[in-house]
Amino acid sequence: MSAQIDRLELEESDDAIVVRFRTSLSLREDTIPSTAAELFRVADRLDRRRLSIDLGRVAFLTANALGQLVSLHKQVRTGGGRLILCNVSPPVYEMFKITRLHAIMDII
């Protein structure tokens, strides 16, 4: 089943929810609150499934965006699920590497 929530496109199956951004964006201070709220709403209904977030259209992450992803990671794990970040561009991956988050988060 597919659905759309503002900036996000969702594809749901029995074992996972895949999230894709509908347009290219930079997760900066002005876009983080609404985008994070959407992602947390999706995580609320995971029910022990995987949450895969396709970051292919994300060109830039701020420290605040990274913090929101860490919080989302914790929420998903607490609920018995697994957060996977995929299709990460080299510049975005570099942000995870600099902050050493690549060692604790599932990035494929």
Disulfide bonds with the S-S distance in Angstrom:
none
